[in-house]
């Protein structure tokens, strides 16, 4: 039994393993699921760890994303501060609904299924290219990153050859705002300038892509402002590749940590869609800090009264290990029915690209397991280098052999 801290401070105690939540946060889930926390400069908030309570925070409109951007509240920054201000990630209905509707049509199940053959083709091309390289091969550079980048670039209408440029800015945007705010501000300025130039070019030469459709919504129907157009394109691009690329890496690391589950997928590839849901539940993509919400009125949650104007942090990765919903939650079981997981969030901010991410993750696993069944990580997990300060676990490289 992990002892509870006398007082919980943010940043929260780190995990001891990349495969499991922090023992302190897991202990809170069992005995103090709605807990107060404080920061070094005296700000306070509430952290939520049980599945049902986390889901309530995500779906109940009394927990506001827009209020989290209110500078007068002087809230603790739990990540993605600048990335959400003025973007779809930081809005409540009806503004959020208006912008989401403009892009939702590109991410329906039907549209995504139509993209599957192209995604499978890209997977095949990438595997062809990496198998021609001397081993070990960096899977990040040659597969995990270029797959979602190429898919989202083709969908949005961004030149794929620019990926090395905008990926650096993307890394900065998802970095820790408390460590280098100037670098993050610079990345935002660079992304802003990049998209304004690209949007101007698209106006001159329209194409059959999402960006052209958004420009038409701006110019012909006045459904969003120019700044909203720019931020929406930024959000789709960054969110459309960063998490999926890092999920591919974490999926493979987790499967190789659980060889019996890997072998099950090798012999039963038809179970890959179900396995993707279980991996989404199990994988610890970050340390667990969800986007902060703010209570618009006093709320009682699991018997705890949370005052109006309070910062509330829902921990989805911890909630996905809640034994009240999942039997033996700290065990990976690719045969589990894990469709209720919160890996894509819930409510109005449920991940817009969830269907696209699912499809890409399925095709990535299907291609790698079929073509490279002997794929293995070439270094001990303890020696892998993760980027410092990232909100999601992001590897510098992942050397592999087969």
Beta strands, then each sheet from edge to edge (+ up, - down):
strand 1: 8-10
strand 2: 34-39
strand 3: 44-48
strand 4: 63-64
strand 5: 137-138
strand 6: 293-295
strand 7: 299-301
strand 8: 304-306
strand 9: 311-314
strand 10: 376-377
strand 11: 399-401
sheet 1: 1+ 2+ 3- 9- 6+ 4-
sheet 2: 5+ 11- 10+
sheet 3: 7+ 8-
end
